[in-house]
Amino acid sequence: MNMDDLYRLLRASHAQAQGIVDTVAEPLFVLDASLCIQRASRSFF
């Protein structure tokens, strides 16, 4: 697997994860290692 393949895989995974966060009915947020919110669902806001 080369760098381009890894980049495409990472982008696809990110898009899929963001789609899940955007569509869950329950409030959901994703934290980074410093416990800062990186992503949040619409229902969270």
N, C-alpha and C positions, 0 to 999 in steps of 0.2 A: 504494500500500500504506500503510495507516495503522498507528498504534502497536499496536493490538490484534492486527492480522495479524502484525506483526513479533514480538510477544510469543509468539503461538501457534506461530509457526515456530521460534523459539528454544527453546521448551519441548519441542516435538516432536523437534528435533535433539538436544537434551540427553538426552532419554529414549532415543533410538536409540543414541547414543554410549555411554550408561551400560549399555545392554543388551549391546552388543558387549564392553565391558570385563568385564562380569559373566560372560560365557559362553566366553571364550577359554580354551583348555586350557593354554596357555603363560603363565607369569607376565608380567604387563603392568602398567605404571603410567604415569600421565599427570602430567607436570610443568608447573608454571606458569613464567612468565618469570624467577622468582627461583630456579628449580630445586627448588622444594618440591613434594612429591607432593600432587596434588589428588585423584586417583582411583587405585585399584588393584584388580586382579582378585582373586578368591578364591584362585586358585592362587599369587598373589604372596605372600599371607599364609601 
